[in-house]
Amino acid sequence: MTRVEEEYRKAIAGWTGCQRVERSEQLFVEVREMLVRRILARDPQLTSFEVNKRVAEQLYRSDPEALRLLSKLDS
């Protein structure tokens, strides 16, 4: 573990549960925004529905049941 990782872990250890949840939400928002930008860069003509569906497919790609439900949106 690097010194930066050690310092980060020490800082996190002092966070409250609420602070941890807030940070998780911030990271989720950042990842989602990154996926939206990537998807639109590849396929700029997509509708917002299509972009949101592709983002969800990426976020839940390891969850077969979630993917099955997402596939029903096409029906």
CHARMM internal coordinates of N, CA and C (Angstrom, degrees):
IC EDIT
DIST 1 N 1 CA 1.4433
DIST 1 CA 1 C 1.5302
ANGL 1 N 1 CA 1 C 108.52
DIST 1 C 2 N 1.3159
ANGL 1 CA 1 C 2 N 115.53
DIHE 1 N 1 CA 1 C 2 N 134.37
DIST 2 N 2 CA 1.4641
ANGL 1 C 2 N 2 CA 119.85
DIHE 1 CA 1 C 2 N 2 CA -179.01
DIST 2 CA 2 C 1.5245
ANGL 2 N 2 CA 2 C 110.18
DIHE 1 C 2 N 2 CA 2 C -78.10
DIST 2 C 3 N 1.3130
ANGL 2 CA 2 C 3 N 114.76
DIHE 2 N 2 CA 2 C 3 N 167.34
DIST 3 N 3 CA 1.4709
ANGL 2 C 3 N 3 CA 120.45
DIHE 2 CA 2 C 3 N 3 CA 178.78
DIST 3 CA 3 C 1.5308
ANGL 3 N 3 CA 3 C 110.75
DIHE 2 C 3 N 3 CA 3 C -61.86
DIST 3 C 4 N 1.3195
ANGL 3 CA 3 C 4 N 116.35
DIHE 3 N 3 CA 3 C 4 N -39.28
DIST 4 N 4 CA 1.4639
ANGL 3 C 4 N 4 CA 120.11
DIHE 3 CA 3 C 4 N 4 CA 179.17
DIST 4 CA 4 C 1.5291
ANGL 4 N 4 CA 4 C 109.92
DIHE 3 C 4 N 4 CA 4 C -62.36
DIST 4 C 5 N 1.3294
ANGL 4 CA 4 C 5 N 116.83
DIHE 4 N 4 CA 4 C 5 N -44.95
DIST 5 N 5 CA 1.4647
ANGL 4 C 5 N 5 CA 120.45
DIHE 4 CA 4 C 5 N 5 CA 178.65
DIST 5 CA 5 C 1.5284
ANGL 5 N 5 CA 5 C 111.27
DIHE 4 C 5 N 5 CA 5 C -61.40
DIST 5 C 6 N 1.3175
ANGL 5 CA 5 C 6 N 115.83
DIHE 5 N 5 CA 5 C 6 N -41.43
DIST 6 N 6 CA 1.4709
ANGL 5 C 6 N 6 CA 119.67
DIHE 5 CA 5 C 6 N 6 CA 178.37
DIST 6 CA 6 C 1.5211
ANGL 6 N 6 CA 6 C 111.17
DIHE 5 C 6 N 6 CA 6 C -61.12
DIST 6 C 7 N 1.3174
ANGL 6 CA 6 C 7 N 116.51
DIHE 6 N 6 CA 6 C 7 N -45.24
DIST 7 N 7 CA 1.4656
ANGL 6 C 7 N 7 CA 121.02
DIHE 6 CA 6 C 7 N 7 CA 179.50
DIST 7 CA 7 C 1.5218
ANGL 7 N 7 CA 7 C 110.84
DIHE 6 C 7 N 7 CA 7 C -64.07
DIST 7 C 8 N 1.3153
ANGL 7 CA 7 C 8 N 116.21
DIHE 7 N 7 CA 7 C 8 N -40.81
DIST 8 N 8 CA 1.4649
ANGL 7 C 8 N 8 CA 120.54
DIHE 7 CA 7 C 8 N 8 CA 179.37
DIST 8 CA 8 C 1.5259
ANGL 8 N 8 CA 8 C 110.32
DIHE 7 C 8 N 8 CA 8 C -63.41
DIST 8 C 9 N 1.3095
ANGL 8 CA 8 C 9 N 116.97
DIHE 8 N 8 CA 8 C 9 N -44.56
DIST 9 N 9 CA 1.4720
ANGL 8 C 9 N 9 CA 120.91
DIHE 8 CA 8 C 9 N 9 CA 178.88
DIST 9 CA 9 C 1.5198
ANGL 9 N 9 CA 9 C 111.50
DIHE 8 C 9 N 9 CA 9 C -62.92
DIST 9 C 10 N 1.3244
ANGL 9 CA 9 C 10 N 116.94
DIHE 9 N 9 CA 9 C 10 N -38.68
DIST 10 N 10 CA 1.4665
ANGL 9 C 10 N 10 CA 120.39
DIHE 9 CA 9 C 10 N 10 CA 177.09
DIST 10 CA 10 C 1.5289
ANGL 10 N 10 CA 10 C 110.26
DIHE 9 C 10 N 10 CA 10 C -63.41
DIST 10 C 11 N 1.3196
ANGL 10 CA 10 C 11 N 116.17
DIHE 10 N 10 CA 10 C 11 N -43.03
DIST 11 N 11 CA 1.4644
ANGL 10 C 11 N 11 CA 119.91
DIHE 10 CA 10 C 11 N 11 CA -179.89
DIST 11 CA 11 C 1.5218
ANGL 11 N 11 CA 11 C 110.85
DIHE 10 C 11 N 11 CA 11 C -63.59
DIST 11 C 12 N 1.3147
ANGL 11 CA 11 C 12 N 116.55
DIHE 11 N 11 CA 11 C 12 N -45.59
DIST 12 N 12 CA 1.4658
ANGL 11 C 12 N 12 CA 121.12
DIHE 11 CA 11 C 12 N 12 CA -179.31
DIST 12 CA 12 C 1.5248
ANGL 12 N 12 CA 12 C 110.79
DIHE 11 C 12 N 12 CA 12 C -63.01
DIST 12 C 13 N 1.3118
ANGL 12 CA 12 C 13 N 116.67
DIHE 12 N 12 CA 12 C 13 N -37.12
DIST 13 N 13 CA 1.4630
ANGL 12 C 13 N 13 CA 120.16
DIHE 12 CA 12 C 13 N 13 CA -178.88
DIST 13 CA 13 C 1.5289
ANGL 13 N 13 CA 13 C 111.37
DIHE 12 C 13 N 13 CA 13 C -59.21
DIST 13 C 14 N 1.3242
ANGL 13 CA 13 C 14 N 116.73
DIHE 13 N 13 CA 13 C 14 N -25.97
DIST 14 N 14 CA 1.4585
ANGL 13 C 14 N 14 CA 120.24
DIHE 13 CA 13 C 14 N 14 CA 179.86
DIST 14 CA 14 C 1.5150
ANGL 14 N 14 CA 14 C 114.57
DIHE 13 C 14 N 14 CA 14 C -90.04
DIST 14 C 15 N 1.3228
ANGL 14 CA 14 C 15 N 117.76
DIHE 14 N 14 CA 14 C 15 N -2.53
DIST 15 N 15 CA 1.4566
ANGL 14 C 15 N 15 CA 121.07
DIHE 14 CA 14 C 15 N 15 CA -178.82
DIST 15 CA 15 C 1.5274
ANGL 15 N 15 CA 15 C 111.07
DIHE 14 C 15 N 15 CA 15 C -76.17
DIST 15 C 16 N 1.3044
ANGL 15 CA 15 C 16 N 115.03
DIHE 15 N 15 CA 15 C 16 N 151.06
DIST 16 N 16 CA 1.4640
ANGL 15 C 16 N 16 CA 119.78
DIHE 15 CA 15 C 16 N 16 CA 172.13
DIST 16 CA 16 C 1.5264
ANGL 16 N 16 CA 16 C 108.36
DIHE 15 C 16 N 16 CA 16 C -78.85
DIST 16 C 17 N 1.3176
ANGL 16 CA 16 C 17 N 115.40
DIHE 16 N 16 CA 16 C 17 N 168.13
DIST 17 N 17 CA 1.4638
ANGL 16 C 17 N 17 CA 119.49
DIHE 16 CA 16 C 17 N 17 CA 176.44
DIST 17 CA 17 C 1.5238
ANGL 17 N 17 CA 17 C 111.38
DIHE 16 C 17 N 17 CA 17 C -58.91
DIST 17 C 18 N 1.3189
ANGL 17 CA 17 C 18 N 115.99
DIHE 17 N 17 CA 17 C 18 N -39.63
DIST 18 N 18 CA 1.4595
ANGL 17 C 18 N 18 CA 120.84
DIHE 17 CA 17 C 18 N 18 CA 179.85
DIST 18 CA 18 C 1.5307
ANGL 18 N 18 CA 18 C 110.65
DIHE 17 C 18 N 18 CA 18 C -63.15
DIST 18 C 19 N 1.3200
ANGL 18 CA 18 C 19 N 117.08
DIHE 18 N 18 CA 18 C 19 N -42.06
DIST 19 N 19 CA 1.4646
ANGL 18 C 19 N 19 CA 120.69
DIHE 18 CA 18 C 19 N 19 CA 178.39
DIST 19 CA 19 C 1.5276
ANGL 19 N 19 CA 19 C 111.09
DIHE 18 C 19 N 19 CA 19 C -63.12
DIST 19 C 20 N 1.3128
ANGL 19 CA 19 C 20 N 116.75
DIHE 19 N 19 CA 19 C 20 N -38.21
DIST 20 N 20 CA 1.4653
ANGL 19 C 20 N 20 CA 120.30
DIHE 19 CA 19 C 20 N 20 CA 178.69
DIST 20 CA 20 C 1.5269
ANGL 20 N 20 CA 20 C 111.23
DIHE 19 C 20 N 20 CA 20 C -65.70
DIST 20 C 21 N 1.3277
ANGL 20 CA 20 C 21 N 116.08
DIHE 20 N 20 CA 20 C 21 N -41.81
DIST 21 N 21 CA 1.4686
ANGL 20 C 21 N 21 CA 120.16
DIHE 20 CA 20 C 21 N 21 CA 178.66
DIST 21 CA 21 C 1.5269
ANGL 21 N 21 CA 21 C 109.65
DIHE 20 C 21 N 21 CA 21 C -65.39
DIST 21 C 22 N 1.3279
ANGL 21 CA 21 C 22 N 117.65
DIHE 21 N 21 CA 21 C 22 N -42.89
DIST 22 N 22 CA 1.4652
ANGL 21 C 22 N 22 CA 120.91
DIHE 21 CA 21 C 22 N 22 CA 178.55
DIST 22 CA 22 C 1.5266
ANGL 22 N 22 CA 22 C 111.03
DIHE 21 C 22 N 22 CA 22 C -59.82
DIST 22 C 23 N 1.3209
ANGL 22 CA 22 C 23 N 116.95
DIHE 22 N 22 CA 22 C 23 N -43.04
DIST 23 N 23 CA 1.4625
ANGL 22 C 23 N 23 CA 120.58
DIHE 22 CA 22 C 23 N 23 CA 179.72
DIST 23 CA 23 C 1.5191
ANGL 23 N 23 CA 23 C 110.73
DIHE 22 C 23 N 23 CA 23 C -66.07
DIST 23 C 24 N 1.3122
ANGL 23 CA 23 C 24 N 117.43
DIHE 23 N 23 CA 23 C 24 N -39.75
DIST 24 N 24 CA 1.4643
ANGL 23 C 24 N 24 CA 120.55
DIHE 23 CA 23 C 24 N 24 CA 177.54
DIST 24 CA 24 C 1.5206
ANGL 24 N 24 CA 24 C 110.35
DIHE 23 C 24 N 24 CA 24 C -61.34
DIST 24 C 25 N 1.3292
ANGL 24 CA 24 C 25 N 116.55
DIHE 24 N 24 CA 24 C 25 N -41.90
DIST 25 N 25 CA 1.4579
ANGL 24 C 25 N 25 CA 120.42
DIHE 24 CA 24 C 25 N 25 CA 179.37
DIST 25 CA 25 C 1.5307
ANGL 25 N 25 CA 25 C 110.62
DIHE 24 C 25 N 25 CA 25 C -64.90
DIST 25 C 26 N 1.3225
ANGL 25 CA 25 C 26 N 117.08
DIHE 25 N 25 CA 25 C 26 N -41.15
DIST 26 N 26 CA 1.4693
ANGL 25 C 26 N 26 CA 120.96
DIHE 25 CA 25 C 26 N 26 CA 177.46
DIST 26 CA 26 C 1.5225
ANGL 26 N 26 CA 26 C 111.10
DIHE 25 C 26 N 26 CA 26 C -60.31
DIST 26 C 27 N 1.3184
ANGL 26 CA 26 C 27 N 116.73
DIHE 26 N 26 CA 26 C 27 N -44.11
DIST 27 N 27 CA 1.4655
ANGL 26 C 27 N 27 CA 120.79
DIHE 26 CA 26 C 27 N 27 CA 179.73
DIST 27 CA 27 C 1.5253
ANGL 27 N 27 CA 27 C 110.97
DIHE 26 C 27 N 27 CA 27 C -65.18
DIST 27 C 28 N 1.3346
ANGL 27 CA 27 C 28 N 117.14
DIHE 27 N 27 CA 27 C 28 N -40.02
DIST 28 N 28 CA 1.4574
ANGL 27 C 28 N 28 CA 120.95
DIHE 27 CA 27 C 28 N 28 CA 177.94
DIST 28 CA 28 C 1.5296
ANGL 28 N 28 CA 28 C 110.03
DIHE 27 C 28 N 28 CA 28 C -60.54
DIST 28 C 29 N 1.3300
ANGL 28 CA 28 C 29 N 117.07
DIHE 28 N 28 CA 28 C 29 N -46.32
DIST 29 N 29 CA 1.4665
ANGL 28 C 29 N 29 CA 121.52
DIHE 28 CA 28 C 29 N 29 CA 179.95
DIST 29 CA 29 C 1.5244
ANGL 29 N 29 CA 29 C 110.27
DIHE 28 C 29 N 29 CA 29 C -60.49
DIST 29 C 30 N 1.3302
ANGL 29 CA 29 C 30 N 117.07
DIHE 29 N 29 CA 29 C 30 N -44.19
DIST 30 N 30 CA 1.4662
ANGL 29 C 30 N 30 CA 120.52
DIHE 29 CA 29 C 30 N 30 CA 179.57
DIST 30 CA 30 C 1.5256
ANGL 30 N 30 CA 30 C 111.81
DIHE 29 C 30 N 30 CA 30 C -62.26
DIST 30 C 31 N 1.3231
ANGL 30 CA 30 C 31 N 117.02
DIHE 30 N 30 CA 30 C 31 N -43.81
DIST 31 N 31 CA 1.4702
ANGL 30 C 31 N 31 CA 120.67
DIHE 30 CA 30 C 31 N 31 CA 179.70
DIST 31 CA 31 C 1.5215
ANGL 31 N 31 CA 31 C 110.14
DIHE 30 C 31 N 31 CA 31 C -64.78
DIST 31 C 32 N 1.3197
ANGL 31 CA 31 C 32 N 117.04
DIHE 31 N 31 CA 31 C 32 N -42.51
DIST 32 N 32 CA 1.4616
ANGL 31 C 32 N 32 CA 120.60
DIHE 31 CA 31 C 32 N 32 CA 179.62
DIST 32 CA 32 C 1.5302
ANGL 32 N 32 CA 32 C 110.78
DIHE 31 C 32 N 32 CA 32 C -62.28
DIST 32 C 33 N 1.3241
ANGL 32 CA 32 C 33 N 116.86
DIHE 32 N 32 CA 32 C 33 N -44.59
DIST 33 N 33 CA 1.4645
ANGL 32 C 33 N 33 CA 120.25
DIHE 32 CA 32 C 33 N 33 CA 178.62
DIST 33 CA 33 C 1.5272
ANGL 33 N 33 CA 33 C 111.56
DIHE 32 C 33 N 33 CA 33 C -62.42
DIST 33 C 34 N 1.3254
ANGL 33 CA 33 C 34 N 116.97
DIHE 33 N 33 CA 33 C 34 N -38.68
DIST 34 N 34 CA 1.4566
ANGL 33 C 34 N 34 CA 121.24
DIHE 33 CA 33 C 34 N 34 CA 177.56
DIST 34 CA 34 C 1.5294
ANGL 34 N 34 CA 34 C 110.37
DIHE 33 C 34 N 34 CA 34 C -62.79
DIST 34 C 35 N 1.3399
ANGL 34 CA 34 C 35 N 116.58
DIHE 34 N 34 CA 34 C 35 N -43.50
DIST 35 N 35 CA 1.4653
ANGL 34 C 35 N 35 CA 120.30
DIHE 34 CA 34 C 35 N 35 CA 178.96
DIST 35 CA 35 C 1.5235
ANGL 35 N 35 CA 35 C 111.19
DIHE 34 C 35 N 35 CA 35 C -64.51
DIST 35 C 36 N 1.3189
ANGL 35 CA 35 C 36 N 117.79
DIHE 35 N 35 CA 35 C 36 N -41.04
DIST 36 N 36 CA 1.4673
ANGL 35 C 36 N 36 CA 121.12
DIHE 35 CA 35 C 36 N 36 CA 178.17
DIST 36 CA 36 C 1.5215
ANGL 36 N 36 CA 36 C 109.75
DIHE 35 C 36 N 36 CA 36 C -59.45
DIST 36 C 37 N 1.3278
ANGL 36 CA 36 C 37 N 117.03
DIHE 36 N 36 CA 36 C 37 N -47.71
DIST 37 N 37 CA 1.4704
ANGL 36 C 37 N 37 CA 120.28
DIHE 36 CA 36 C 37 N 37 CA 179.72
DIST 37 CA 37 C 1.5184
ANGL 37 N 37 CA 37 C 111.66
DIHE 36 C 37 N 37 CA 37 C -60.75
DIST 37 C 38 N 1.3148
ANGL 37 CA 37 C 38 N 117.15
DIHE 37 N 37 CA 37 C 38 N -43.00
DIST 38 N 38 CA 1.4657
ANGL 37 C 38 N 38 CA 121.00
DIHE 37 CA 37 C 38 N 38 CA -179.35
DIST 38 CA 38 C 1.5252
ANGL 38 N 38 CA 38 C 111.08
DIHE 37 C 38 N 38 CA 38 C -64.19
DIST 38 C 39 N 1.3148
ANGL 38 CA 38 C 39 N 116.50
DIHE 38 N 38 CA 38 C 39 N -45.08
DIST 39 N 39 CA 1.4615
ANGL 38 C 39 N 39 CA 121.22
DIHE 38 CA 38 C 39 N 39 CA -179.11
DIST 39 CA 39 C 1.5237
ANGL 39 N 39 CA 39 C 110.63
DIHE 38 C 39 N 39 CA 39 C -64.02
DIST 39 C 40 N 1.3274
ANGL 39 CA 39 C 40 N 117.02
DIHE 39 N 39 CA 39 C 40 N -44.90
DIST 40 N 40 CA 1.4649
ANGL 39 C 40 N 40 CA 120.16
DIHE 39 CA 39 C 40 N 40 CA -179.68
DIST 40 CA 40 C 1.5273
ANGL 40 N 40 CA 40 C 112.38
DIHE 39 C 40 N 40 CA 40 C -68.81
DIST 40 C 41 N 1.3129
ANGL 40 CA 40 C 41 N 117.58
DIHE 40 N 40 CA 40 C 41 N -29.89
DIST 41 N 41 CA 1.4655
ANGL 40 C 41 N 41 CA 120.43
DIHE 40 CA 40 C 41 N 41 CA 177.13
DIST 41 CA 41 C 1.5226
ANGL 41 N 41 CA 41 C 110.16
DIHE 40 C 41 N 41 CA 41 C -65.26
DIST 41 C 42 N 1.3256
ANGL 41 CA 41 C 42 N 116.74
DIHE 41 N 41 CA 41 C 42 N -36.11
DIST 42 N 42 CA 1.4663
ANGL 41 C 42 N 42 CA 121.67
DIHE 41 CA 41 C 42 N 42 CA 179.76
DIST 42 CA 42 C 1.5189
ANGL 42 N 42 CA 42 C 112.45
DIHE 41 C 42 N 42 CA 42 C -79.67
DIST 42 C 43 N 1.3254
ANGL 42 CA 42 C 43 N 115.23
DIHE 42 N 42 CA 42 C 43 N -33.66
DIST 43 N 43 CA 1.4701
ANGL 42 C 43 N 43 CA 119.87
DIHE 42 CA 42 C 43 N 43 CA -170.68
DIST 43 CA 43 C 1.5313
ANGL 43 N 43 CA 43 C 109.42
DIHE 42 C 43 N 43 CA 43 C -144.27
DIST 43 C 44 N 1.3425
ANGL 43 CA 43 C 44 N 118.38
DIHE 43 N 43 CA 43 C 44 N 73.46
DIST 44 N 44 CA 1.4660
ANGL 43 C 44 N 44 CA 121.62
DIHE 43 CA 43 C 44 N 44 CA -171.61
DIST 44 CA 44 C 1.5273
ANGL 44 N 44 CA 44 C 115.87
DIHE 43 C 44 N 44 CA 44 C -66.98
DIST 44 C 45 N 1.3095
ANGL 44 CA 44 C 45 N 119.29
DIHE 44 N 44 CA 44 C 45 N -15.67
DIST 45 N 45 CA 1.4636
ANGL 44 C 45 N 45 CA 121.03
DIHE 44 CA 44 C 45 N 45 CA -177.08
DIST 45 CA 45 C 1.5291
ANGL 45 N 45 CA 45 C 113.02
DIHE 44 C 45 N 45 CA 45 C -86.21
DIST 45 C 46 N 1.3309
ANGL 45 CA 45 C 46 N 118.39
DIHE 45 N 45 CA 45 C 46 N -0.41
DIST 46 N 46 CA 1.4647
ANGL 45 C 46 N 46 CA 120.48
DIHE 45 CA 45 C 46 N 46 CA -177.99
DIST 46 CA 46 C 1.5301
ANGL 46 N 46 CA 46 C 111.51
DIHE 45 C 46 N 46 CA 46 C -63.97
DIST 46 C 47 N 1.3203
ANGL 46 CA 46 C 47 N 115.11
DIHE 46 N 46 CA 46 C 47 N 147.50
DIST 47 N 47 CA 1.4610
ANGL 46 C 47 N 47 CA 120.15
DIHE 46 CA 46 C 47 N 47 CA 173.59
DIST 47 CA 47 C 1.5225
ANGL 47 N 47 CA 47 C 109.08
DIHE 46 C 47 N 47 CA 47 C -76.17
DIST 47 C 48 N 1.3153
ANGL 47 CA 47 C 48 N 117.06
DIHE 47 N 47 CA 47 C 48 N 166.09
DIST 48 N 48 CA 1.4649
ANGL 47 C 48 N 48 CA 119.49
DIHE 47 CA 47 C 48 N 48 CA 178.76
DIST 48 CA 48 C 1.5339
ANGL 48 N 48 CA 48 C 110.82
DIHE 47 C 48 N 48 CA 48 C -63.38
DIST 48 C 49 N 1.3392
ANGL 48 CA 48 C 49 N 116.65
DIHE 48 N 48 CA 48 C 49 N -35.07
DIST 49 N 49 CA 1.4643
ANGL 48 C 49 N 49 CA 120.08
DIHE 48 CA 48 C 49 N 49 CA 176.51
DIST 49 CA 49 C 1.5282
ANGL 49 N 49 CA 49 C 110.20
DIHE 48 C 49 N 49 CA 49 C -60.53
DIST 49 C 50 N 1.3282
ANGL 49 CA 49 C 50 N 116.32
DIHE 49 N 49 CA 49 C 50 N -47.53
DIST 50 N 50 CA 1.4723
ANGL 49 C 50 N 50 CA 120.47
DIHE 49 CA 49 C 50 N 50 CA -178.92
DIST 50 CA 50 C 1.5282
ANGL 50 N 50 CA 50 C 111.12
DIHE 49 C 50 N 50 CA 50 C -64.06
DIST 50 C 51 N 1.3041
ANGL 50 CA 50 C 51 N 116.75
DIHE 50 N 50 CA 50 C 51 N -39.92
DIST 51 N 51 CA 1.4759
ANGL 50 C 51 N 51 CA 120.23
DIHE 50 CA 50 C 51 N 51 CA 178.08
DIST 51 CA 51 C 1.5255
ANGL 51 N 51 CA 51 C 109.24
DIHE 50 C 51 N 51 CA 51 C -63.38
DIST 51 C 52 N 1.3191
ANGL 51 CA 51 C 52 N 116.84
DIHE 51 N 51 CA 51 C 52 N -47.64
DIST 52 N 52 CA 1.4677
ANGL 51 C 52 N 52 CA 119.82
DIHE 51 CA 51 C 52 N 52 CA -179.38
DIST 52 CA 52 C 1.5264
ANGL 52 N 52 CA 52 C 111.63
DIHE 51 C 52 N 52 CA 52 C -61.60
DIST 52 C 53 N 1.3207
ANGL 52 CA 52 C 53 N 116.68
DIHE 52 N 52 CA 52 C 53 N -38.38
DIST 53 N 53 CA 1.4631
ANGL 52 C 53 N 53 CA 119.77
DIHE 52 CA 52 C 53 N 53 CA 178.50
DIST 53 CA 53 C 1.5241
ANGL 53 N 53 CA 53 C 110.83
DIHE 52 C 53 N 53 CA 53 C -65.73
DIST 53 C 54 N 1.3282
ANGL 53 CA 53 C 54 N 117.11
DIHE 53 N 53 CA 53 C 54 N -42.60
DIST 54 N 54 CA 1.4699
ANGL 53 C 54 N 54 CA 119.65
DIHE 53 CA 53 C 54 N 54 CA 179.57
DIST 54 CA 54 C 1.5283
ANGL 54 N 54 CA 54 C 111.29
DIHE 53 C 54 N 54 CA 54 C -66.83
DIST 54 C 55 N 1.3200
ANGL 54 CA 54 C 55 N 116.55
DIHE 54 N 54 CA 54 C 55 N -36.81
DIST 55 N 55 CA 1.4642
ANGL 54 C 55 N 55 CA 119.67
DIHE 54 CA 54 C 55 N 55 CA 176.09
DIST 55 CA 55 C 1.5276
ANGL 55 N 55 CA 55 C 109.22
DIHE 54 C 55 N 55 CA 55 C -61.70
DIST 55 C 56 N 1.3275
ANGL 55 CA 55 C 56 N 116.28
DIHE 55 N 55 CA 55 C 56 N -47.02
DIST 56 N 56 CA 1.4660
ANGL 55 C 56 N 56 CA 120.16
DIHE 55 CA 55 C 56 N 56 CA 179.24
DIST 56 CA 56 C 1.5276
ANGL 56 N 56 CA 56 C 111.06
DIHE 55 C 56 N 56 CA 56 C -60.22
DIST 56 C 57 N 1.3205
ANGL 56 CA 56 C 57 N 116.71
DIHE 56 N 56 CA 56 C 57 N -40.74
DIST 57 N 57 CA 1.4736
ANGL 56 C 57 N 57 CA 119.93
DIHE 56 CA 56 C 57 N 57 CA 178.50
DIST 57 CA 57 C 1.5275
ANGL 57 N 57 CA 57 C 111.09
DIHE 56 C 57 N 57 CA 57 C -61.35
DIST 57 C 58 N 1.3110
ANGL 57 CA 57 C 58 N 116.67
DIHE 57 N 57 CA 57 C 58 N -37.42
DIST 58 N 58 CA 1.4639
ANGL 57 C 58 N 58 CA 119.84
DIHE 57 CA 57 C 58 N 58 CA 178.19
DIST 58 CA 58 C 1.5299
ANGL 58 N 58 CA 58 C 110.82
DIHE 57 C 58 N 58 CA 58 C -70.17
DIST 58 C 59 N 1.3273
ANGL 58 CA 58 C 59 N 115.88
DIHE 58 N 58 CA 58 C 59 N -45.35
DIST 59 N 59 CA 1.4665
ANGL 58 C 59 N 59 CA 119.72
DIHE 58 CA 58 C 59 N 59 CA -177.46
DIST 59 CA 59 C 1.5284
ANGL 59 N 59 CA 59 C 112.38
DIHE 58 C 59 N 59 CA 59 C -65.00
DIST 59 C 60 N 1.3336
ANGL 59 CA 59 C 60 N 116.45
DIHE 59 N 59 CA 59 C 60 N -32.56
DIST 60 N 60 CA 1.4657
ANGL 59 C 60 N 60 CA 120.92
DIHE 59 CA 59 C 60 N 60 CA -175.81
DIST 60 CA 60 C 1.5219
ANGL 60 N 60 CA 60 C 112.92
DIHE 59 C 60 N 60 CA 60 C -110.77
DIST 60 C 61 N 1.3157
ANGL 60 CA 60 C 61 N 117.42
DIHE 60 N 60 CA 60 C 61 N 22.51
DIST 61 N 61 CA 1.4672
ANGL 60 C 61 N 61 CA 120.83
DIHE 60 CA 60 C 61 N 61 CA -175.38
DIST 61 CA 61 C 1.5209
ANGL 61 N 61 CA 61 C 114.03
DIHE 60 C 61 N 61 CA 61 C -60.90
DIST 61 C 62 N 1.3238
ANGL 61 CA 61 C 62 N 117.99
DIHE 61 N 61 CA 61 C 62 N -20.35
DIST 62 N 62 CA 1.4692
ANGL 61 C 62 N 62 CA 119.29
DIHE 61 CA 61 C 62 N 62 CA 179.14
DIST 62 CA 62 C 1.5314
ANGL 62 N 62 CA 62 C 112.05
DIHE 61 C 62 N 62 CA 62 C -97.05
DIST 62 C 63 N 1.3322
ANGL 62 CA 62 C 63 N 116.53
DIHE 62 N 62 CA 62 C 63 N 8.25
DIST 63 N 63 CA 1.4568
ANGL 62 C 63 N 63 CA 121.02
DIHE 62 CA 62 C 63 N 63 CA -179.20
DIST 63 CA 63 C 1.5394
ANGL 63 N 63 CA 63 C 109.19
DIHE 62 C 63 N 63 CA 63 C -116.79
DIST 63 C 64 N 1.3295
ANGL 63 CA 63 C 64 N 117.48
DIHE 63 N 63 CA 63 C 64 N 95.80
DIST 64 N 64 CA 1.4650
ANGL 63 C 64 N 64 CA 120.66
DIHE 63 CA 63 C 64 N 64 CA -176.06
DIST 64 CA 64 C 1.5293
ANGL 64 N 64 CA 64 C 113.58
DIHE 63 C 64 N 64 CA 64 C -56.90
DIST 64 C 65 N 1.3101
ANGL 64 CA 64 C 65 N 117.54
DIHE 64 N 64 CA 64 C 65 N -36.69
DIST 65 N 65 CA 1.4669
ANGL 64 C 65 N 65 CA 119.85
DIHE 64 CA 64 C 65 N 65 CA -179.08
DIST 65 CA 65 C 1.5276
ANGL 65 N 65 CA 65 C 110.87
DIHE 64 C 65 N 65 CA 65 C -68.20
DIST 65 C 66 N 1.3200
ANGL 65 CA 65 C 66 N 117.15
DIHE 65 N 65 CA 65 C 66 N -41.56
DIST 66 N 66 CA 1.4618
ANGL 65 C 66 N 66 CA 120.40
DIHE 65 CA 65 C 66 N 66 CA 176.98
DIST 66 CA 66 C 1.5322
ANGL 66 N 66 CA 66 C 110.16
DIHE 65 C 66 N 66 CA 66 C -62.51
DIST 66 C 67 N 1.3148
ANGL 66 CA 66 C 67 N 116.76
DIHE 66 N 66 CA 66 C 67 N -42.07
DIST 67 N 67 CA 1.4578
ANGL 66 C 67 N 67 CA 120.73
DIHE 66 CA 66 C 67 N 67 CA 178.95
DIST 67 CA 67 C 1.5241
ANGL 67 N 67 CA 67 C 111.18
DIHE 66 C 67 N 67 CA 67 C -64.74
DIST 67 C 68 N 1.3203
ANGL 67 CA 67 C 68 N 116.66
DIHE 67 N 67 CA 67 C 68 N -37.54
DIST 68 N 68 CA 1.4689
ANGL 67 C 68 N 68 CA 120.43
DIHE 67 CA 67 C 68 N 68 CA 177.64
DIST 68 CA 68 C 1.5275
ANGL 68 N 68 CA 68 C 109.96
DIHE 67 C 68 N 68 CA 68 C -62.22
DIST 68 C 69 N 1.3268
ANGL 68 CA 68 C 69 N 115.92
DIHE 68 N 68 CA 68 C 69 N -44.29
DIST 69 N 69 CA 1.4648
ANGL 68 C 69 N 69 CA 119.42
DIHE 68 CA 68 C 69 N 69 CA 178.93
DIST 69 CA 69 C 1.5317
ANGL 69 N 69 CA 69 C 111.28
DIHE 68 C 69 N 69 CA 69 C -65.48
DIST 69 C 70 N 1.3124
ANGL 69 CA 69 C 70 N 116.73
DIHE 69 N 69 CA 69 C 70 N -40.40
DIST 70 N 70 CA 1.4771
ANGL 69 C 70 N 70 CA 120.16
DIHE 69 CA 69 C 70 N 70 CA 178.00
DIST 70 CA 70 C 1.5247
ANGL 70 N 70 CA 70 C 110.97
DIHE 69 C 70 N 70 CA 70 C -62.17
DIST 70 C 71 N 1.3184
ANGL 70 CA 70 C 71 N 117.03
DIHE 70 N 70 CA 70 C 71 N -37.20
DIST 71 N 71 CA 1.4516
ANGL 70 C 71 N 71 CA 120.10
DIHE 70 CA 70 C 71 N 71 CA -179.60
DIST 71 CA 71 C 1.5213
ANGL 71 N 71 CA 71 C 111.76
DIHE 70 C 71 N 71 CA 71 C -64.40
DIST 71 C 72 N 1.3254
ANGL 71 CA 71 C 72 N 117.58
DIHE 71 N 71 CA 71 C 72 N -26.10
DIST 72 N 72 CA 1.4639
ANGL 71 C 72 N 72 CA 121.73
DIHE 71 CA 71 C 72 N 72 CA 178.78
DIST 72 CA 72 C 1.5269
ANGL 72 N 72 CA 72 C 111.69
DIHE 71 C 72 N 72 CA 72 C -70.70
DIST 72 C 73 N 1.3176
ANGL 72 CA 72 C 73 N 117.21
DIHE 72 N 72 CA 72 C 73 N -17.05
DIST 73 N 73 CA 1.4645
ANGL 72 C 73 N 73 CA 120.01
DIHE 72 CA 72 C 73 N 73 CA 178.15
DIST 73 CA 73 C 1.5198
ANGL 73 N 73 CA 73 C 111.48
DIHE 72 C 73 N 73 CA 73 C -66.28
DIST 73 C 74 N 1.3197
ANGL 73 CA 73 C 74 N 116.90
DIHE 73 N 73 CA 73 C 74 N -21.59
DIST 74 N 74 CA 1.4610
ANGL 73 C 74 N 74 CA 121.23
DIHE 73 CA 73 C 74 N 74 CA 179.51
DIST 74 CA 74 C 1.5248
ANGL 74 N 74 CA 74 C 112.19
DIHE 73 C 74 N 74 CA 74 C -77.35
DIST 74 C 75 N 1.3045
ANGL 74 CA 74 C 75 N 116.12
DIHE 74 N 74 CA 74 C 75 N -19.66
DIST 75 N 75 CA 1.4832
ANGL 74 C 75 N 75 CA 120.53
DIHE 74 CA 74 C 75 N 75 CA -175.71
DIST 75 CA 75 C 1.5133
ANGL 75 N 75 CA 75 C 112.03
DIHE 74 C 75 N 75 CA 75 C -75.40
END
COOR INIT
IC SEED 1 N 1 CA 1 C
IC BUILD
